[in-house]
Amino acid sequence: MGRFVLASNDADLSPDEMLATYKGQGTVERGFRFLKDKSFRVSEIYLKKNARIQALAMIMVLCLFIYAMTEFGLRKALERTGETVTSQTKKQTRRPTLKWTSFPFRRVREFALVTEDTRTRKITNLNDELRKIPRLLGEGYEKYYD
């Protein structure tokens, strides 16, 4: 009646730490739900060899790690600077998902304008809101969209 048992083979883990770890499981589950998203297109890949399945799993976990670290970095930068970004509900937030923040970048295009001996690089559809995100993420990201 409203109770459940948590058990661990880690004798040094306190009951409070065990409960906190158990409650943190949802974060990991959400991450793997992200990996199953249709935009990853994993359901279209058919592998038979164990080594290839393991390699794909490793790449997916690496992608999830990069995704989580970038989202964490963006949220920390928003918190530190007091700035906000527009969420999918058109409201300002300091806790956006990286999936939503990266979606508008699909419209951003880079092209080169070549005239005789000069080549000029141009980026289109990059507004102030979209410039804010690479700026908050740091110099490496900002260089790419400069």
SULHUJO-V365282 format. One record per helix or strand of 3 or more residues. SS is the DSSP state (2 for helix, 1 for strand). FROM is the first residue (numbers start at 1). LEN is the number of residues. If there is no record, write none. Layout:
BEGIN
SS,FROM,LEN
SS,FROM,LEN
END
This chain:
BEGIN
2,15,9
2,25,11
2,38,3
2,42,3
2,50,32
2,98,10
1,109,7
1,118,7
2,128,10
2,139,6
END
